[in-house]
């Protein structure tokens, strides 16, 4: 389950993490994590499945967010 959930998180991040004003980064990451949990529950993941990986899910979203953000321009092409 953890491998499949990890793949789901990566795919979800690619589809949902976008440019956002850098000053609101922490709030946007929290919003994204909450939305990911909600979407995962809708497709059948149990709350325990995600809660077991809560720290790594947040890290994954934050890492992906860093990949699409650029310190000068806000968004990497």
C-alpha positions in Angstrom: 0.0 0.0 0.0 2.8 2.4 0.8 4.3 2.1 -2.6 1.0 2.7 -4.4 0.2 5.6 -2.0 3.6 7.1 -2.8 2.9 6.9 -6.5 -0.5 8.5 -5.9 1.1 11.4 -4.0 3.7 12.0 -6.7 1.0 12.0 -9.5 -1.3 14.1 -7.4 1.5 16.7 -6.8 2.3 16.9 -10.5 -1.4 17.6 -11.3 -2.1 20.0 -8.4 1.0 21.8 -7.3 1.3 25.0 -9.2 2.9 28.5 -9.0 1.9 30.4 -5.9 3.2 33.7 -4.4 6.3 32.8 -2.5 5.3 34.7 0.6 2.3 32.4 1.0 4.3 29.2 0.7 3.5 27.6 4.1 -0.2 28.3 3.8 -0.3 26.9 0.3 1.6 23.7 1.3 -0.9 23.2 4.1 -3.8 23.7 1.8 -2.3 21.3 -0.7 -1.7 18.6 1.9 -5.3 19.0 3.1 -6.6 18.7 -0.4 -4.5 15.7 -1.1 -5.9 13.9 2.0 -9.5 14.8 0.9 -8.9 13.5 -2.6 -7.2 10.3 -1.4 -10.2 9.6 1.0 -12.6 10.1 -1.9 -10.9 7.4 -4.0 -10.8 4.8 -1.2 -7.6 5.3 0.9 -8.3 4.9 4.6 -7.4 7.8 6.9 -4.9 5.5 8.6 -3.1 4.8 5.3 -2.4 8.5 4.9 -1.8 9.3 8.5 0.9 6.6 8.7 2.8 8.6 6.0 1.8 12.1 7.1 5.3 13.5 7.4 6.5 12.1 4.2 3.3 13.3 2.4 4.0 16.8 3.6 7.7 16.5 2.6 6.7 15.2 -0.8 4.4 18.1 -1.5 6.9 20.6 -0.2 9.7 19.1 -2.3 7.6 19.2 -5.4 6.5 22.8 -4.6 10.2 23.7 -4.4 10.8 22.2 -7.9 8.1 24.3 -9.5 9.0 27.5 -7.7 11.7 29.9 -8.7 13.0 32.4 -6.2 13.1 35.3 -8.7 10.2 34.6 -11.0 7.9 32.4 -8.9 7.4 29.6 -11.4 9.9 27.5 -13.4 9.0 26.7 -17.0 
